Amino acid sequence: MFGRKKDQDSGGSVVGSTTIEWESQYKEGNIMWKVPRLIRLNDNIVVREDEIAVFFRDGKVLTYFDKPNRYALTDFNAPIVGGLLKFFTGVEQAAEVYYLQNRYIDGKFGSQGPYQFVDPVLGMVNLRIFGEFRWKISSPENFVNQFVGTFAMQTSDAIESRLKEQMVLLLFNAIGKMKESGMKITDLATNLQNIEQVVLSNTQASFGQYGLEINKISGLTISLPDEVQKAINTKSEMSVLGVNYMQYQAGQAMTEAAKNPSGGAGSMAGLGVGFGVGSGIGYAMAGQMGQGMYQPPMKQCPKCSMMMPVSSNFCPSCGETQQQVAQKSQGVTCPKCNTIVAVDSKFCSHCGNEIKSS
């Protein structure tokens, strides 16, 4: 998550001196620094704007300083450090001090193992998740008690690893709940921001116990296997083109045949075969598309001008009968099958019945 510099060995002039401070060149990339000697009465603790000094003994936090100042641990400074004096005047007159970063820190997370998403169409899909988050220590007491006292973690790497794992678990849980609500694999791309907000709303319950605050989640990326991504892209293209899978495959075959014609006189037969296959597929597609676009012959209602198929006996708009209109404009009606034939017809073209002139 962060670049690392060599840890500070002594914390300023610790050896042979009473002044303790976290030197700036050792802070970058480190969340926490443990002073490498015990703090005693009469020592001085320097705390800057972006630091918190936490006093720790017997597995728990005694107190902490989060205001910038130089704190002298003496009887003369009792109004400020009085809370510590009672600990330093007992049998064990010493304590550990941990310096913490008092600012927002940017980190990255990523799933080490795949998340198995069961999609109703694509089946089981393994997802990889990556993203960024911004956090800070909101409760120094809880932070040190949990990570130092409970988990025995005293390095930035160990703490960051724990935060990454917890963030990934929250994301897996959010995706699982949204999947139960009907979200599919094809919906992931349009729901990334929604997933981020769901995770962010649950961070307080998960990270608050560690004394941490997450205020931003961004850059969420959900990676799909190549074959699944290809299937989703194909589905999108089919939707745009308005074709089914067979039509799409036929079109792809035609495109490939056109891009890769066989070369040389000896390969003209292959070119002919490729062209023939492509043409056959093209005709088949044209026939299917033609059927979808075919419209029967139309006529106009003389009463309301509504267009309708010529076979309609009544206007669907005004209900006007069309039989007499058809008889007058197009011919006469066969008395046997009611087919309209030309006025001068002697026999019905549909059933062969003799048409007697009136």
C-alpha positions in Angstrom: 0.0 0.0 0.0 2.8 2.4 0.9 6.5 2.8 0.1 8.7 2.0 3.1 11.6 3.8 4.6 14.0 2.5 7.2 12.5 2.6 10.6 13.7 5.2 13.1 16.1 3.6 15.5 16.1 5.9 18.5 13.4 8.5 18.0 15.4 11.7 17.9 17.8 11.9 20.8 16.4 9.2 22.9 19.6 7.6 24.0 21.2 9.8 26.7 18.4 12.4 26.5 14.8 12.9 27.8 13.3 14.3 24.6 11.2 11.9 22.5 10.1 12.8 19.0 9.1 11.0 15.7 11.6 12.4 13.2 9.9 13.5 9.9 12.1 11.5 7.6 10.9 8.2 9.2 7.2 8.9 9.1 6.5 8.5 5.4 4.9 5.2 4.7 4.5 4.3 8.4 1.2 4.3 10.2 2.7 3.7 13.6 6.1 3.9 15.4 7.0 2.4 18.7 9.5 4.3 20.7 12.4 1.9 21.3 12.7 2.6 25.0 10.4 2.9 27.9 9.1 6.4 28.9 9.7 7.5 32.5 9.0 10.4 34.7 10.9 13.6 33.7 11.0 12.6 30.0 9.7 15.0 27.3 7.3 14.0 24.6 7.1 16.1 21.4 3.8 15.8 19.5 3.3 17.6 16.1 0.2 18.5 14.1 -0.1 15.2 12.3 0.8 12.9 15.2 -0.7 11.2 18.2 1.4 9.9 21.1 -0.2 6.9 22.9 1.0 5.7 26.3 0.6 1.9 26.7 1.2 -0.5 29.6 0.0 -3.9 30.8 -1.9 -4.6 27.6 -4.0 -1.4 27.5 -3.8 2.3 26.8 -3.1 4.6 29.7 -3.8 7.9 27.9 -2.8 9.7 24.7 -1.8 13.2 23.5 -3.4 14.4 20.2 -2.7 18.1 20.5 0.6 19.6 19.1 2.8 20.5 22.0 5.9 19.5 24.0 4.8 17.6 27.0 7.1 17.5 30.1 6.4 14.5 32.3 7.1 16.2 35.6 5.3 17.0 38.8 5.5 20.7 37.7 3.3 19.9 34.7 0.7 18.1 36.6 -2.3 20.1 35.2 -1.5 18.7 31.7 -0.1 15.3 32.3 -1.6 14.6 35.7 -3.4 11.5 34.3 0.0 9.9 33.8 1.6 10.8 37.1 -0.3 8.3 39.1 1.1 5.5 36.8 4.6 6.8 37.0 4.6 7.0 40.8 3.7 3.4 41.4 5.9 0.3 41.5 6.4 0.1 37.7 7.5 3.7 36.8 7.6 3.3 33.0 5.4 2.9 30.0 5.6 2.3 26.2 4.8 5.0 23.8 3.4 4.6 20.3 3.3 7.4 17.8 0.4 7.3 15.3 -0.3 9.2 12.1 -3.1 11.7 12.6 -4.1 12.3 9.0 -6.0 10.6 6.2 -4.1 7.8 4.4 -4.7 6.5 0.9 -4.6 2.8 0.4 -5.3 0.1 -2.2 -7.0 -3.3 -1.9 -7.4 -6.3 -4.1 -8.8 -9.8 -3.7 -6.2 -12.6 -3.5 -8.8 -15.3 -4.3 -11.7 -15.1 -6.7 -15.3 -14.3 -5.7 -17.6 -16.9 -7.2 -20.6 -15.2 -8.7 -23.4 -17.5 -9.8 -25.2 -15.9 -12.8 -28.6 -17.3 -14.1 -27.3 -17.1 -17.7 -23.5 -17.5 -17.6 -23.3 -19.8 -14.6 -20.5 -19.6 -12.1 -18.1 -16.7 -12.8 -14.9 -16.0 -10.9 -14.5 -12.3 -10.2 -11.4 -10.3 -9.2 -11.9 -7.1 -7.3 -9.6 -4.1 -6.9 -10.0 -0.6 -5.6 -8.8 2.3 -3.4 -9.9 3.7 0.0 -9.1 6.6 2.3 -8.9 6.1 6.0 -7.6 7.5 9.3 -7.3 6.6 12.9 -10.4 8.0 14.7 -9.9 6.5 18.1 -6.2 6.1 19.1 -7.2 4.2 22.2 -9.2 1.5 20.3 -6.6 1.3 17.6 -3.7 0.5 19.9 -5.7 -1.7 22.2 -6.9 -3.8 19.2 -3.9 -4.0 17.0 -1.1 -3.9 19.6 -2.9 -5.4 22.6 -5.2 -8.0 20.9 -3.6 -8.8 17.6 0.0 -8.1 18.7 0.6 -6.2 15.5 3.4 -3.6 15.7 4.3 -3.0 12.0 2.5 -1.0 9.3 2.6 -4.0 6.9 0.7 -6.2 9.3 -2.0 -3.5 10.0 -2.5 -2.6 6.3 -2.8 -6.3 5.4 -5.6 -6.6 8.0 -7.4 -3.5 6.6 -7.2 -4.8 3.0 -8.7 -8.2 4.0 -11.6 -6.5 5.8 -12.3 -4.2 2.9 -12.4 -7.2 0.4 -14.8 -9.1 2.7 -17.1 -6.0 2.8 -17.1 -5.9 -1.0 -17.9 -9.6 -1.3 -20.8 -9.2 1.1 -22.2 -6.2 -0.8 -22.0 -7.9 -4.1 -23.7 -11.0 -2.6 -26.6 -9.0 -1.3 -27.1 -7.1 -4.6 -27.0 -10.4 -6.4 -29.8 -11.7 -4.2 -31.8 -8.6 -5.2 -31.5 -9.5 -8.9 -28.2 -8.1 -10.1 -26.6 -10.1 -12.9 -23.0 -10.2 -14.2 -24.0 -7.9 -17.1 -25.2 -5.3 -14.5 -21.9 -5.0 -12.6 -20.4 -2.3 -14.9 -23.3 0.0 -14.3 -23.5 -0.7 -10.6 -19.9 0.0 -9.5 -20.7 3.3 -7.8 -23.7 1.7 -6.1 -21.5 -1.1 -4.8 -19.0 1.5 -3.5 -21.7 3.3 -1.6 -23.1 0.1 -0.1 -19.6 -0.8 1.2 -19.0 2.7 2.5 -22.2 2.6 4.5 -21.1 -0.6 6.2 -17.5 0.5 7.1 -18.4 2.0 10.5 -19.7 -1.3 11.8 -16.6 -3.2 10.6 -13.8 -0.7 11.1 -15.2 1.4 14.1 -14.2 -1.4 16.5 -10.6 -1.0 15.4 -10.7 2.8 16.0 -10.7 3.5 12.2 -12.7 5.7 9.9 -13.2 5.1 6.2 -14.3 8.2 4.4 -13.9 7.3 0.7 -14.0 4.2 -1.6 -13.1 4.8 -5.2 -11.6 3.3 -8.4 -13.6 0.0 -7.9 -12.7 -2.5 -10.6 -14.3 -5.9 -11.0 -12.4 -8.0 -13.5 -14.1 -10.8 -15.4 -12.5 -13.9 -17.0 -11.7 -13.2 -20.7 -14.3 -15.7 -22.0 -17.0 -14.2 -19.9 -16.1 -10.6 -21.0 -16.2 -11.7 -24.6 -19.7 -13.3 -24.1 -21.0 -10.0 -22.6 -19.5 -8.0 -25.5 -21.2 -10.3 -28.0 -24.5 -10.0 -26.2 -24.2 -6.2 -26.3 -23.4 -6.2 -30.0 -26.4 -8.5 -30.7 -28.7 -6.2 -28.8 -27.5 -3.2 -30.8 -27.8 -5.0 -34.2 -31.2 -6.5 -33.3 -30.2 -10.1 -34.3 -30.1 -13.5 -32.6 -27.0 -15.6 -31.9 -27.2 -17.6 -35.2 -27.5 -14.4 -37.2 -24.7 -12.8 -35.3 -22.4 -15.8 -35.9 -23.4 -15.9 -39.6 -22.4 -12.2 -39.9 -19.1 -12.9 -38.2 -18.4 -15.7 -40.6 -19.0 -13.5 -43.6 -16.7 -10.8 -42.1 -13.9 -13.3 -41.6 -14.3 -14.7 -45.0 -14.0 -11.3 -46.5 -10.9 -10.4 -44.5 -9.1 -13.7 -45.2 -9.5 -14.6 -48.9 -7.3 -17.5 -50.1 -4.3 -16.3 -52.2 -2.8 -17.6 -55.5 -4.3 -19.3 -58.5 -4.1 -22.7 -56.9 -6.2 -21.6 -54.1 -9.1 -20.1 -56.1 -11.2 -23.1 -55.3 -10.9 -22.3 -51.6 -11.8 -18.7 -52.4 -14.9 -19.9 -54.2 -15.9 -22.1 -51.4 -15.5 -19.3 -48.9 -17.4 -16.9 -51.1 -20.1 -19.4 -51.6 -20.5 -20.1 -47.9 -20.6 -16.5 -47.2 -23.1 -15.8 -49.9 -25.3 -18.6 -48.7 -25.3 -17.3 -45.2 -25.9 -13.8 -46.5 -29.0 -15.0 -48.4 -30.2 -16.9 -45.4 -29.8 -13.8 -43.2 -31.4 -11.6 -45.9 -34.4 -14.0 -46.1 -34.8 -14.0 -42.3 -34.6 -10.2 -42.2 -36.9 -9.9 -45.2 -39.5 -12.0 -43.4 -39.3 -9.7 -40.4 -39.8 -6.6 -42.6 -42.5 -8.0 -44.9 -45.8 -6.2 -44.9 -49.0 -7.4 -46.7 -50.7 -5.3 -49.5 -52.6 -2.4 -47.9 -55.7 -0.4 -48.8 -57.3 2.8 -47.6 -60.7 3.0 -45.9 -62.8 5.4 -48.1 -64.6 6.7 -45.0 -61.8 7.5 -42.5 -58.6 7.0 -44.7 -57.3 4.4 -42.2 -54.7 2.0 -43.9 -55.4 -1.7 -43.5 -54.6 -5.0 -45.2 -56.5 -5.6 -48.4 -58.0 -8.8 -46.8 -59.8 -6.8 -44.1 -63.6 -6.9 -44.4 -64.1 -4.1 -41.9 -62.1 -1.0 -41.0 -60.4 -1.4 -37.6 -60.8 2.4 -37.0 -64.4 3.2 -38.0 -66.0 -0.2 -38.6 -67.0 0.6 -42.2 -67.6 -2.5 -44.2 -65.1 -3.0 -47.0 -66.7 -5.8 -49.0 -68.8 -3.5 -51.2 -65.9 -1.1 -51.6 -63.7 -3.9 -52.8 -66.4 -5.2 -55.1 -66.9 -1.8 -56.7 -63.2 -0.9 -56.9 -61.5 -4.2 -57.5 -64.1 -6.6 -59.0 -66.9 -9.0 -58.0 -67.2 -11.5 -55.2 -67.2 -15.3 -55.9 -70.5 -16.6 -54.5 -68.8 -19.9 -53.5 -65.6 -18.7 -51.7 -66.1 -15.0 -51.4 -62.8 -14.3 -53.2 -62.8 -10.9 -55.1 -62.0 -11.4 -58.8 -61.9 -9.1 -61.7 -65.1 -7.7 -63.0 -64.8 -9.5 -66.4 -63.8 -12.8 -64.9 -65.9 -15.8 -66.0 -64.4 -18.2 -63.4 -63.1 -17.7 -59.9 -59.3 -17.8 -59.8 -59.4 -19.3 -56.3 -62.0 -22.1 -56.5 -62.8 -22.3 -60.2 -66.5 -21.6 -59.6 -68.3 -20.1 -62.6 -69.0 -16.4 -62.2 -72.3 -15.4 -63.6 -72.6 -11.8 -64.7 -75.4 -9.9 -63.1 
